[in-house]
Amino acid sequence: MGKRVDPNLMSKLESYGVGDWNACYHCGNCTAMCPLTEQGSLFPRKGIRTAQMGLTDKLMSSPEPWLCYYCGECSETCPRDANPGEMMMAIRRFLTSLYDWTGIAGKLYRSKAMHIIMVMVLFFGVLGAFFAFAKIPVLSDPANVELNSFAPVPIIQLVDEIMLGILSFFLITNMINMFHKVILKDKSVKIPISLYFKEVWAAIWNFFTQWRFRKCDHKFYWFRHLFLMLSYVGMFILIIFFMDWFQTDKIHPITHPQRWLGYLITIGLLLGTISFMYGRARKKLEIFKFSHHSDWIWLVLLFLIALTGILVHIFRLAGMAHLTYYMYALHLAVEVPMVVTFVAFSKWSHLAYRPLALFFANLKKSALALQESRS
């Protein structure tokens, strides 16, 4: 039985950010230039060719698009200006929509208006909840800031845990869907159970270090990407699992881990988002020349989270109680839509899909090598 061809696949990919896909005539220069290309993982050419042929099922079963970190070297040296790096990025957005059984990812990626509307609905929903239920403490001393009376940790933590549970359900089921499409539906290779335990460590290592990214020439870009990633992962861990330690009315000395850890995360978020927004605005480097609306929405929201977070801290230290409360409500009003729209359905989900794809690619490669050694 032959492969089913979707003649409209490239038209669909255009709504995910693919530009002039006819410009690529498969000279192979992008694959030759890519420092991450390995035998059996001939990206970006393999993925682009699969897309141009309309082989949706084959594209869904391929982990290769996720092994690309978009360093831009392929696009910089493309003789046809086909921008294979951005094509791979668009394919990853498309694959994210295919893994997502709810259809939300596709709607957010295809429609800037839909994404902005969803962000604004959640933004004003959070502000409305504070307006309806939060009570500003009556203070005998105006300089005394009682943040935990305005936003009690147990309530905030309960909301965080509910949101974590819902988003985890969506993300984990999408990851299972990815596993089904990439591994279970591929009958060309049989993977022994032992390989799952052997290959998982490389995926974990690359998640926390982005080590494969270091093979690219732009080492400073790798560092900025890693610092920003670790900063928002650290922020996520603090607000979900250590909220009662992180949000306290007690002002610790500056040497306390709570203070310097918060400062480090804030610096990472501010410097990272400013750096990437500046690069995308200038469009000097190849990796910044083409921006999807989700790139900008994500960066702006992340920047506002860091900015409002540090302002909450400054107002609190200065004893400006009302400004602290209002800024805290604004901080959560920005944070909730960013987490809801990006963790399971957009750019944050790539943090799960990329190491998972590396895991699947290594599984297939090791299984094939094992089969060849036995034959």
Contacts in CASP RR format, 6 or more apart in sequence:
PFRMAT RR
TARGET T0000
AUTHOR 0000-0000-0000
METHOD contacts of the structure
MODEL  1
MGKRVDPNLMSKLESYGVGDWNACYHCGNCTAMCPLTEQGSLFPRKGIRT
AQMGLTDKLMSSPEPWLCYYCGECSETCPRDANPGEMMMAIRRFLTSLYD
WTGIAGKLYRSKAMHIIMVMVLFFGVLGAFFAFAKIPVLSDPANVELNSF
APVPIIQLVDEIMLGILSFFLITNMINMFHKVILKDKSVKIPISLYFKEV
WAAIWNFFTQWRFRKCDHKFYWFRHLFLMLSYVGMFILIIFFMDWFQTDK
IHPITHPQRWLGYLITIGLLLGTISFMYGRARKKLEIFKFSHHSDWIWLV
LLFLIALTGILVHIFRLAGMAHLTYYMYALHLAVEVPMVVTFVAFSKWSH
LAYRPLALFFANLKKSALALQESRS
3 55 0 8 1.000
3 57 0 8 1.000
3 58 0 8 1.000
4 55 0 8 1.000
4 56 0 8 1.000
4 57 0 8 1.000
5 53 0 8 1.000
5 54 0 8 1.000
5 55 0 8 1.000
6 12 0 8 1.000
6 54 0 8 1.000
6 55 0 8 1.000
6 56 0 8 1.000
7 54 0 8 1.000
9 51 0 8 1.000
9 54 0 8 1.000
9 55 0 8 1.000
9 56 0 8 1.000
9 59 0 8 1.000
10 18 0 8 1.000
10 21 0 8 1.000
10 51 0 8 1.000
10 52 0 8 1.000
10 54 0 8 1.000
12 94 0 8 1.000
13 21 0 8 1.000
13 51 0 8 1.000
13 90 0 8 1.000
13 91 0 8 1.000
13 94 0 8 1.000
14 21 0 8 1.000
15 109 0 8 1.000
15 110 0 8 1.000
16 90 0 8 1.000
16 91 0 8 1.000
16 93 0 8 1.000
16 94 0 8 1.000
16 97 0 8 1.000
16 109 0 8 1.000
16 110 0 8 1.000
16 292 0 8 1.000
17 86 0 8 1.000
17 89 0 8 1.000
17 90 0 8 1.000
17 93 0 8 1.000
17 290 0 8 1.000
17 292 0 8 1.000
18 51 0 8 1.000
18 86 0 8 1.000
18 87 0 8 1.000
18 90 0 8 1.000
18 91 0 8 1.000
19 83 0 8 1.000
19 86 0 8 1.000
19 87 0 8 1.000
19 90 0 8 1.000
20 82 0 8 1.000
21 48 0 8 1.000
21 51 0 8 1.000
21 52 0 8 1.000
21 82 0 8 1.000
21 87 0 8 1.000
23 80 0 8 1.000
23 81 0 8 1.000
23 82 0 8 1.000
23 83 0 8 1.000
24 48 0 8 1.000
24 52 0 8 1.000
24 78 0 8 1.000
24 80 0 8 1.000
24 82 0 8 1.000
24 84 0 8 1.000
24 87 0 8 1.000
25 80 0 8 1.000
26 45 0 8 1.000
26 48 0 8 1.000
26 49 0 8 1.000
27 79 0 8 1.000
27 80 0 8 1.000
28 45 0 8 1.000
29 74 0 8 1.000
29 77 0 8 1.000
29 78 0 8 1.000
29 79 0 8 1.000
30 44 0 8 1.000
30 45 0 8 1.000
30 74 0 8 1.000
30 75 0 8 1.000
30 77 0 8 1.000
30 78 0 8 1.000
30 84 0 8 1.000
30 85 0 8 1.000
31 37 0 8 1.000
31 42 0 8 1.000
31 43 0 8 1.000
31 44 0 8 1.000
31 45 0 8 1.000
31 46 0 8 1.000
31 74 0 8 1.000
33 73 0 8 1.000
33 74 0 8 1.000
33 77 0 8 1.000
34 43 0 8 1.000
34 44 0 8 1.000
34 68 0 8 1.000
34 73 0 8 1.000
34 74 0 8 1.000
35 71 0 8 1.000
35 73 0 8 1.000
35 215 0 8 1.000
35 216 0 8 1.000
35 217 0 8 1.000
36 43 0 8 1.000
36 67 0 8 1.000
36 68 0 8 1.000
36 69 0 8 1.000
36 212 0 8 1.000
36 215 0 8 1.000
36 216 0 8 1.000
37 43 0 8 1.000
40 365 0 8 1.000
41 64 0 8 1.000
41 67 0 8 1.000
41 361 0 8 1.000
42 64 0 8 1.000
43 64 0 8 1.000
43 65 0 8 1.000
43 67 0 8 1.000
43 68 0 8 1.000
43 88 0 8 1.000
44 65 0 8 1.000
44 68 0 8 1.000
44 74 0 8 1.000
44 84 0 8 1.000
44 85 0 8 1.000
44 87 0 8 1.000
44 88 0 8 1.000
45 84 0 8 1.000
46 62 0 8 1.000
46 64 0 8 1.000
47 59 0 8 1.000
47 62 0 8 1.000
47 64 0 8 1.000
47 65 0 8 1.000
47 88 0 8 1.000
47 91 0 8 1.000
48 84 0 8 1.000
48 87 0 8 1.000
48 88 0 8 1.000
48 91 0 8 1.000
50 58 0 8 1.000
50 59 0 8 1.000
50 62 0 8 1.000
51 59 0 8 1.000
51 87 0 8 1.000
51 91 0 8 1.000
57 185 0 8 1.000
59 65 0 8 1.000
59 91 0 8 1.000
59 94 0 8 1.000
59 95 0 8 1.000
60 95 0 8 1.000
60 98 0 8 1.000
60 181 0 8 1.000
60 182 0 8 1.000
61 181 0 8 1.000
61 182 0 8 1.000
61 185 0 8 1.000
61 186 0 8 1.000
62 182 0 8 1.000
63 182 0 8 1.000
63 357 0 8 1.000
63 358 0 8 1.000
63 360 0 8 1.000
63 361 0 8 1.000
63 364 0 8 1.000
64 357 0 8 1.000
64 361 0 8 1.000
65 88 0 8 1.000
65 91 0 8 1.000
65 92 0 8 1.000
65 95 0 8 1.000
65 357 0 8 1.000
66 92 0 8 1.000
66 95 0 8 1.000
66 350 0 8 1.000
66 353 0 8 1.000
66 354 0 8 1.000
66 356 0 8 1.000
66 357 0 8 1.000
66 358 0 8 1.000
67 212 0 8 1.000
67 354 0 8 1.000
67 357 0 8 1.000
67 358 0 8 1.000
67 361 0 8 1.000
68 85 0 8 1.000
68 88 0 8 1.000
68 89 0 8 1.000
68 92 0 8 1.000
69 210 0 8 1.000
69 212 0 8 1.000
69 213 0 8 1.000
69 216 0 8 1.000
69 222 0 8 1.000
69 225 0 8 1.000
70 85 0 8 1.000
70 86 0 8 1.000
70 88 0 8 1.000
70 89 0 8 1.000
70 287 0 8 1.000
71 213 0 8 1.000
71 216 0 8 1.000
71 217 0 8 1.000
71 218 0 8 1.000
71 221 0 8 1.000
71 287 0 8 1.000
72 85 0 8 1.000
72 216 0 8 1.000
72 218 0 8 1.000
72 285 0 8 1.000
72 286 0 8 1.000
72 287 0 8 1.000
73 216 0 8 1.000
73 217 0 8 1.000
73 286 0 8 1.000
74 84 0 8 1.000
74 85 0 8 1.000
75 83 0 8 1.000
75 84 0 8 1.000
75 85 0 8 1.000
75 86 0 8 1.000
75 286 0 8 1.000
75 287 0 8 1.000
75 289 0 8 1.000
76 286 0 8 1.000
78 84 0 8 1.000
83 286 0 8 1.000
83 289 0 8 1.000
83 290 0 8 1.000
86 289 0 8 1.000
86 290 0 8 1.000
89 292 0 8 1.000
90 292 0 8 1.000
92 350 0 8 1.000
92 353 0 8 1.000
93 109 0 8 1.000
93 292 0 8 1.000
93 294 0 8 1.000
94 109 0 8 1.000
95 353 0 8 1.000
96 105 0 8 1.000
96 106 0 8 1.000
96 109 0 8 1.000
96 345 0 8 1.000
96 346 0 8 1.000
96 349 0 8 1.000
96 350 0 8 1.000
96 353 0 8 1.000
97 103 0 8 1.000
97 105 0 8 1.000
97 106 0 8 1.000
97 109 0 8 1.000
97 110 0 8 1.000
98 181 0 8 1.000
99 105 0 8 1.000
99 174 0 8 1.000
99 175 0 8 1.000
99 177 0 8 1.000
99 178 0 8 1.000
99 181 0 8 1.000
99 353 0 8 1.000
100 106 0 8 1.000
100 170 0 8 1.000
100 174 0 8 1.000
100 177 0 8 1.000
100 344 0 8 1.000
100 345 0 8 1.000
101 173 0 8 1.000
101 174 0 8 1.000
101 177 0 8 1.000
102 170 0 8 1.000
102 345 0 8 1.000
104 344 0 8 1.000
104 345 0 8 1.000
105 344 0 8 1.000
105 345 0 8 1.000
105 346 0 8 1.000
105 349 0 8 1.000
106 345 0 8 1.000
107 114 0 8 1.000
108 114 0 8 1.000
108 115 0 8 1.000
108 118 0 8 1.000
108 294 0 8 1.000
108 341 0 8 1.000
108 345 0 8 1.000
108 346 0 8 1.000
109 115 0 8 1.000
109 292 0 8 1.000
109 294 0 8 1.000
109 346 0 8 1.000
112 293 0 8 1.000
115 293 0 8 1.000
115 294 0 8 1.000
115 297 0 8 1.000
115 341 0 8 1.000
116 297 0 8 1.000
118 337 0 8 1.000
118 340 0 8 1.000
118 341 0 8 1.000
119 297 0 8 1.000
119 301 0 8 1.000
119 337 0 8 1.000
119 338 0 8 1.000
119 341 0 8 1.000
120 337 0 8 1.000
121 337 0 8 1.000
122 333 0 8 1.000
122 336 0 8 1.000
122 337 0 8 1.000
122 340 0 8 1.000
122 341 0 8 1.000
123 333 0 8 1.000
123 334 0 8 1.000
123 336 0 8 1.000
123 337 0 8 1.000
124 333 0 8 1.000
125 333 0 8 1.000
126 329 0 8 1.000
126 332 0 8 1.000
126 333 0 8 1.000
126 336 0 8 1.000
126 337 0 8 1.000
127 329 0 8 1.000
127 330 0 8 1.000
127 333 0 8 1.000
130 151 0 8 1.000
130 329 0 8 1.000
130 332 0 8 1.000
130 333 0 8 1.000
134 150 0 8 1.000
134 151 0 8 1.000
134 325 0 8 1.000
134 329 0 8 1.000
135 150 0 8 1.000
136 150 0 8 1.000
136 322 0 8 1.000
136 325 0 8 1.000
137 146 0 8 1.000
137 149 0 8 1.000
137 150 0 8 1.000
137 321 0 8 1.000
139 146 0 8 1.000
139 321 0 8 1.000
142 319 0 8 1.000
142 321 0 8 1.000
143 319 0 8 1.000
143 321 0 8 1.000
144 319 0 8 1.000
144 321 0 8 1.000
145 249 0 8 1.000
145 315 0 8 1.000
145 316 0 8 1.000
145 319 0 8 1.000
145 320 0 8 1.000
145 321 0 8 1.000
145 324 0 8 1.000
146 249 0 8 1.000
146 321 0 8 1.000
147 247 0 8 1.000
147 249 0 8 1.000
147 312 0 8 1.000
147 316 0 8 1.000
147 324 0 8 1.000
147 325 0 8 1.000
147 328 0 8 1.000
148 247 0 8 1.000
148 248 0 8 1.000
148 249 0 8 1.000
150 325 0 8 1.000
150 328 0 8 1.000
151 247 0 8 1.000
151 325 0 8 1.000
151 328 0 8 1.000
151 329 0 8 1.000
151 332 0 8 1.000
153 243 0 8 1.000
153 244 0 8 1.000
153 247 0 8 1.000
156 243 0 8 1.000
156 247 0 8 1.000
156 332 0 8 1.000
157 243 0 8 1.000
157 244 0 8 1.000
160 239 0 8 1.000
160 240 0 8 1.000
160 243 0 8 1.000
161 240 0 8 1.000
163 336 0 8 1.000
163 339 0 8 1.000
163 340 0 8 1.000
164 240 0 8 1.000
167 339 0 8 1.000
167 340 0 8 1.000
167 343 0 8 1.000
167 344 0 8 1.000
168 344 0 8 1.000
170 344 0 8 1.000
170 345 0 8 1.000
171 343 0 8 1.000
171 344 0 8 1.000
171 349 0 8 1.000
171 352 0 8 1.000
174 344 0 8 1.000
174 349 0 8 1.000
175 352 0 8 1.000
175 353 0 8 1.000
175 356 0 8 1.000
178 353 0 8 1.000
178 356 0 8 1.000
178 357 0 8 1.000
179 356 0 8 1.000
179 360 0 8 1.000
182 357 0 8 1.000
182 360 0 8 1.000
183 191 0 8 1.000
183 360 0 8 1.000
183 363 0 8 1.000
183 364 0 8 1.000
186 364 0 8 1.000
189 364 0 8 1.000
189 367 0 8 1.000
189 368 0 8 1.000
189 371 0 8 1.000
190 367 0 8 1.000
190 371 0 8 1.000
191 363 0 8 1.000
191 364 0 8 1.000
191 367 0 8 1.000
192 367 0 8 1.000
192 370 0 8 1.000
195 363 0 8 1.000
195 366 0 8 1.000
195 367 0 8 1.000
195 370 0 8 1.000
196 363 0 8 1.000
198 366 0 8 1.000
199 359 0 8 1.000
199 362 0 8 1.000
199 363 0 8 1.000
199 366 0 8 1.000
200 359 0 8 1.000
202 358 0 8 1.000
202 359 0 8 1.000
202 362 0 8 1.000
203 355 0 8 1.000
203 356 0 8 1.000
203 358 0 8 1.000
203 359 0 8 1.000
203 362 0 8 1.000
204 355 0 8 1.000
205 211 0 8 1.000
206 212 0 8 1.000
206 354 0 8 1.000
206 355 0 8 1.000
206 358 0 8 1.000
207 351 0 8 1.000
207 354 0 8 1.000
207 355 0 8 1.000
208 230 0 8 1.000
209 226 0 8 1.000
210 222 0 8 1.000
210 225 0 8 1.000
210 226 0 8 1.000
210 229 0 8 1.000
212 358 0 8 1.000
213 222 0 8 1.000
213 225 0 8 1.000
213 226 0 8 1.000
214 222 0 8 1.000
216 222 0 8 1.000
218 285 0 8 1.000
218 287 0 8 1.000
221 287 0 8 1.000
224 271 0 8 1.000
224 272 0 8 1.000
224 275 0 8 1.000
224 276 0 8 1.000
227 268 0 8 1.000
227 271 0 8 1.000
227 272 0 8 1.000
228 268 0 8 1.000
228 269 0 8 1.000
228 272 0 8 1.000
228 273 0 8 1.000
228 276 0 8 1.000
229 351 0 8 1.000
231 264 0 8 1.000
231 265 0 8 1.000
231 266 0 8 1.000
231 267 0 8 1.000
231 268 0 8 1.000
231 269 0 8 1.000
231 272 0 8 1.000
232 265 0 8 1.000
232 269 0 8 1.000
232 302 0 8 1.000
232 348 0 8 1.000
233 351 0 8 1.000
234 265 0 8 1.000
235 265 0 8 1.000
235 269 0 8 1.000
235 305 0 8 1.000
236 339 0 8 1.000
238 246 0 8 1.000
238 261 0 8 1.000
238 262 0 8 1.000
238 265 0 8 1.000
239 246 0 8 1.000
239 335 0 8 1.000
245 258 0 8 1.000
246 258 0 8 1.000
246 262 0 8 1.000
248 258 0 8 1.000
251 316 0 8 1.000
251 317 0 8 1.000
252 258 0 8 1.000
252 259 0 8 1.000
253 259 0 8 1.000
254 260 0 8 1.000
266 306 0 8 1.000
266 309 0 8 1.000
266 310 0 8 1.000
268 306 0 8 1.000
269 302 0 8 1.000
269 303 0 8 1.000
269 305 0 8 1.000
269 306 0 8 1.000
270 303 0 8 1.000
270 306 0 8 1.000
270 307 0 8 1.000
270 310 0 8 1.000
273 299 0 8 1.000
273 300 0 8 1.000
273 302 0 8 1.000
273 303 0 8 1.000
273 306 0 8 1.000
274 303 0 8 1.000
276 288 0 8 1.000
276 299 0 8 1.000
277 296 0 8 1.000
277 299 0 8 1.000
277 300 0 8 1.000
277 303 0 8 1.000
279 285 0 8 1.000
279 288 0 8 1.000
280 288 0 8 1.000
280 291 0 8 1.000
280 295 0 8 1.000
280 296 0 8 1.000
280 299 0 8 1.000
282 288 0 8 1.000
283 289 0 8 1.000
294 342 0 8 1.000
294 346 0 8 1.000
294 347 0 8 1.000
295 347 0 8 1.000
297 341 0 8 1.000
298 338 0 8 1.000
298 342 0 8 1.000
298 346 0 8 1.000
298 347 0 8 1.000
301 334 0 8 1.000
301 337 0 8 1.000
301 338 0 8 1.000
301 342 0 8 1.000
302 338 0 8 1.000
304 334 0 8 1.000
305 331 0 8 1.000
305 334 0 8 1.000
305 335 0 8 1.000
305 338 0 8 1.000
308 327 0 8 1.000
308 330 0 8 1.000
308 331 0 8 1.000
308 334 0 8 1.000
309 327 0 8 1.000
309 331 0 8 1.000
311 327 0 8 1.000
311 331 0 8 1.000
312 324 0 8 1.000
312 327 0 8 1.000
312 328 0 8 1.000
312 331 0 8 1.000
315 323 0 8 1.000
315 324 0 8 1.000
315 327 0 8 1.000
316 324 0 8 1.000
339 348 0 8 1.000
342 348 0 8 1.000
342 349 0 8 1.000
343 349 0 8 1.000
END
